[in-house]
């Protein structure tokens, strides 16, 4: 201890300062360091909790984005199916309309042919009557009298048939 005295150190004062230091250290540890550590631990826990929550939210967001993409794909696929179905339906309707128009056109053509044939027959009948009348008039002028009887009617009928055959050939 003499050594301490020679160096100018009062050992009683040194011990008192050491005790004071330990008391201050104990007080600081209890009232400052522990609450500070507790505060830092709590802050660290909140940060970790926030990071975990952020990761969970990010993961959930990715899942939602994936679901949205899948939903969009499904909607596009369904829309494409609807379009294809509508195109098929339109094609079927178009074919039905075309077939109906063809049938109507065919019916109109058949009706026109029948009308033409009936008008042709009517014209031929009228032509035969007119031809018979003209032949009778011509015979009356040539012979000088009106043909009568079965034989004359037969001659007129044969003449009309001959005129009809010649017209049919040309």
KAHU-V37197 format. One line per field, one symbol per residue. ss: DSSP state (h for helix, s for strand, l for the rest). psi: psi as a letter, one per 40 degrees, with the letter a starting at -180 (. if undefined). Layout:
ss: ???
psi: ???
This chain:
ss: lhhhhhhlllhhhhhhhhhhhhhhhhhhhhhhhhhhhhhhhhhhhhhhhhhhhhhhhhhhhhhhhhhhhhhhhhhhhhhhhhhhhhhhhhhhhhhhhhhhhhhhhhhhhhhhhhhhhhhhhhhhhhhhhhhhhhhhhhhhhhhlllllhhhhhhhhhhhhhhhhhhhhhl
psi: ddddddefhhddddddddddddddddddddeddddddddddddddddddddddddddddddddddddddddddddddddddddddddddddddddddddddddddddddddddddddddddddddddddddddddddddddddeihiiidddddddddddddddddddd.
